Amino acid sequence: MALNIRENVPLAPLTTFEIGGPAQYIVEVKNEAEILEALAYTKEKGLKMTILAGGSNVLIPDGGMQGLVIRIGEGEHSINGVTVSAEAGCNLLGLINAAAEKDLGGWEKLAGIPGSIGGAARGNAGAFGPEIKDFVRNVRAINIVSGEARDFSNAECDFSYRHSYFKDHPEWVITGVTVELLQTDPQTSKRLAEETIAEREKRHLQNVRAAGSFFMNPTAPQNIIDMFESEKGVKARGGRVPAGWLIEKAGLKGHRVGDAIASEQHPNYIVNTGNATAHDVRNLAQVIKLDVAAQFGVELQEEAAMM
Ligand SMILES: Cc1cc2nc3c(=O)[nH]c(=O)nc-3n(C[C@H](O)[C@H](O)[C@H](O)COP(=O)(O)OP(=O)(O)OC[C@H]3O[C@@H](n4cnc5c(N)ncnc54)[C@H](O)[C@@H]3O)c2cc1C
């Protein structure tokens, strides 16, 4: 395939935040062969490269991205027994629906998480309890330095809360993901997915110009965990308290910098209410981090990729 490299292409429309400047160069790829070709091009030209997929968990700088942005778009998938093997750019919800048609499910609580299955595996995306790690059989990836292609078993992916091996090792680009599902009937699976999406809409988690939860839920000292548990009447999961709860307690719900706001409905969403810049978002994030650290002694870390 001849790569269609375009120059000076706006990236904001390719992200859910709708923020950021242009890519110096961009190429759309769909499968491993095309990703390899794009990587070879960056090597040949000595260009920096950045991977972008669904664009639902990134903040692009106002000045844009230098080098080549390799955008992994919708790919192909195949279904074999109880497994679904998908190219990295396949849309997660599209796969949940396609699997349901073939009587496979179990992962409907992930319905409505925007973006690709590759992006989901990299960040171990999850919602309402389940995470993608609960379904992954293996992840295929290529090493941009050595060119090696490898299948990683679930254990080798080193998944944990919003973490995988690939997050710590950006030299590996995910090209495909195989998940193992349960036998179900299409009606049940479809209904569960629809209920999940309805619940997300009710909680204002959908269709917002944001990158999802901006910060990861942090581990917290015992006094903060006790405060959370007695206030909310629920157990803190894995020693973590919700970042949104801390942001609200710090008095920052609805706090605004420029057109970036800590959402009134879900304070851990930083929302672009108009023409927010990456600068606005970063400044608001900094205010939140400093205030939460000062008031609760807890360090927040970005979940969204600060490109
Ligand atoms: C409204 C909204 C709701 C959301 N709700 C949730 C939720 O409930 N749970 C949740 O976990 N997340 C949620 N998110 C965040 C986001 O949808 C997930 O993180 C998603 O998995 C990101 O996938 P993506 O394809 O959009 O990745 P992108 O945003 O394109 O990329 C994110 C990062 O992953 C890297 N990356 C992407 N693809 C690959 C690849 N193939 N190989 C290597 N690196 C790669 C990119 O370089 C970047 O660093 C939400 C986001 C929005 C906007």
The ligand as an SDF file (V2000), in Angstrom:
LIG
                    3D

 53 58  0  0  0  0  0  0  0  0999 V2000
  -17.1270   10.5180   27.2050 C   0  0  0  0  0  0  0  0  0  0  0  0
  -16.0000    9.5700   27.5910 C   0  0  0  0  0  0  0  0  0  0  0  0
  -16.2420    8.5330   28.4790 C   0  0  0  0  0  0  0  0  0  0  0  0
  -15.2140    7.6420   28.8180 C   0  0  0  0  0  0  0  0  0  0  0  0
  -15.4740    6.6360   29.6920 N   0  0  0  0  0  0  0  0  0  0  0  0
  -14.4970    5.7640   30.0300 C   0  0  0  0  0  0  0  0  0  0  0  0
  -14.7700    4.6790   30.9340 C   0  0  0  0  0  0  0  0  0  0  0  0
  -15.8830    4.4830   31.4010 O   0  0  0  0  0  0  0  0  0  0  0  0
  -13.7390    3.8590   31.2500 N   0  0  0  0  0  0  0  0  0  0  0  0
  -12.4810    4.0190   30.7390 C   0  0  0  0  0  0  0  0  0  0  0  0
  -11.5890    3.2230   31.0730 O   0  0  0  0  0  0  0  0  0  0  0  0
  -12.2010    5.0310   29.8870 N   0  0  0  0  0  0  0  0  0  0  0  0
  -13.1820    5.8960   29.5130 C   0  0  0  0  0  0  0  0  0  0  0  0
  -12.9000    6.9220   28.6510 N   0  0  0  0  0  0  0  0  0  0  0  0
  -11.5330    7.1020   28.1400 C   0  0  0  0  0  0  0  0  0  0  0  0
  -11.2670    6.4210   26.7920 C   0  0  0  0  0  0  0  0  0  0  0  0
  -12.4690    6.1680   26.1110 O   0  0  0  0  0  0  0  0  0  0  0  0
  -10.4940    5.1220   26.9380 C   0  0  0  0  0  0  0  0  0  0  0  0
   -9.2820    5.3860   27.5840 O   0  0  0  0  0  0  0  0  0  0  0  0
  -10.2260    4.4470   25.5900 C   0  0  0  0  0  0  0  0  0  0  0  0
   -9.8760    3.1060   25.8320 O   0  0  0  0  0  0  0  0  0  0  0  0
   -9.1490    5.1320   24.7630 C   0  0  0  0  0  0  0  0  0  0  0  0
   -9.0840    4.5100   23.4870 O   0  0  0  0  0  0  0  0  0  0  0  0
   -8.7460    5.3630   22.1720 P   0  0  0  0  0  0  0  0  0  0  0  0
   -8.7320    4.4270   21.0300 O   0  0  0  0  0  0  0  0  0  0  0  0
   -9.6570    6.5210   22.0540 O   0  0  0  0  0  0  0  0  0  0  0  0
   -7.2750    5.8530   22.4950 O   0  0  0  0  0  0  0  0  0  0  0  0
   -6.6080    7.2730   22.1480 P   0  0  0  0  0  0  0  0  0  0  0  0
   -7.3020    8.3310   22.9260 O   0  0  0  0  0  0  0  0  0  0  0  0
   -6.5000    7.4470   20.6940 O   0  0  0  0  0  0  0  0  0  0  0  0
   -5.1520    7.0560   22.7540 O   0  0  0  0  0  0  0  0  0  0  0  0
   -4.9440    7.0290   24.1560 C   0  0  0  0  0  0  0  0  0  0  0  0
   -3.4780    6.6390   24.4230 C   0  0  0  0  0  0  0  0  0  0  0  0
   -3.2740    5.2950   24.0040 O   0  0  0  0  0  0  0  0  0  0  0  0
   -2.2620    5.2300   22.9980 C   0  0  0  0  0  0  0  0  0  0  0  0
   -2.7030    4.2230   22.0230 N   0  0  0  0  0  0  0  0  0  0  0  0
   -3.9040    4.1680   21.3690 C   0  0  0  0  0  0  0  0  0  0  0  0
   -3.9400    3.0890   20.5890 N   0  0  0  0  0  0  0  0  0  0  0  0
   -2.7620    2.4500   20.7530 C   0  0  0  0  0  0  0  0  0  0  0  0
   -2.1820    1.2630   20.1810 C   0  0  0  0  0  0  0  0  0  0  0  0
   -2.8350    0.5260   19.2960 N   0  0  0  0  0  0  0  0  0  0  0  0
   -0.9320    0.9130   20.5790 N   0  0  0  0  0  0  0  0  0  0  0  0
   -0.2520    1.6400   21.4770 C   0  0  0  0  0  0  0  0  0  0  0  0
   -0.7320    2.7730   22.0330 N   0  0  0  0  0  0  0  0  0  0  0  0
   -1.9650    3.1630   21.6650 C   0  0  0  0  0  0  0  0  0  0  0  0
   -2.1650    6.6420   22.3990 C   0  0  0  0  0  0  0  0  0  0  0  0
   -0.8690    6.8890   21.8850 O   0  0  0  0  0  0  0  0  0  0  0  0
   -2.4770    7.4910   23.6250 C   0  0  0  0  0  0  0  0  0  0  0  0
   -1.3090    7.6190   24.4050 O   0  0  0  0  0  0  0  0  0  0  0  0
  -13.9150    7.8120   28.2740 C   0  0  0  0  0  0  0  0  0  0  0  0
  -13.6910    8.8540   27.3560 C   0  0  0  0  0  0  0  0  0  0  0  0
  -14.7250    9.7260   27.0160 C   0  0  0  0  0  0  0  0  0  0  0  0
  -14.4510   10.8200   26.0330 C   0  0  0  0  0  0  0  0  0  0  0  0
  1  2  1  0
  2  3  1  0
  2 52  2  0
  3  4  2  0
  4  5  1  0
  4 50  1  0
  5  6  2  0
  6  7  1  0
  6 13  1  0
  7  8  2  0
  7  9  1  0
  9 10  1  0
 10 11  2  0
 10 12  1  0
 12 13  2  0
 13 14  1  0
 14 15  1  0
 14 50  1  0
 15 16  1  0
 16 17  1  0
 16 18  1  0
 18 19  1  0
 18 20  1  0
 20 21  1  0
 20 22  1  0
 22 23  1  0
 23 24  1  0
 24 25  2  0
 24 26  1  0
 24 27  1  0
 27 28  1  0
 28 29  2  0
 28 30  1  0
 28 31  1  0
 31 32  1  0
 32 33  1  0
 33 34  1  0
 33 48  1  0
 34 35  1  0
 35 36  1  0
 35 46  1  0
 36 37  1  0
 36 45  1  0
 37 38  2  0
 38 39  1  0
 39 40  1  0
 39 45  2  0
 40 41  1  0
 40 42  2  0
 42 43  1  0
 43 44  2  0
 44 45  1  0
 46 47  1  0
 46 48  1  0
 48 49  1  0
 50 51  2  0
 51 52  1  0
 52 53  1  0
M  END
$$$$
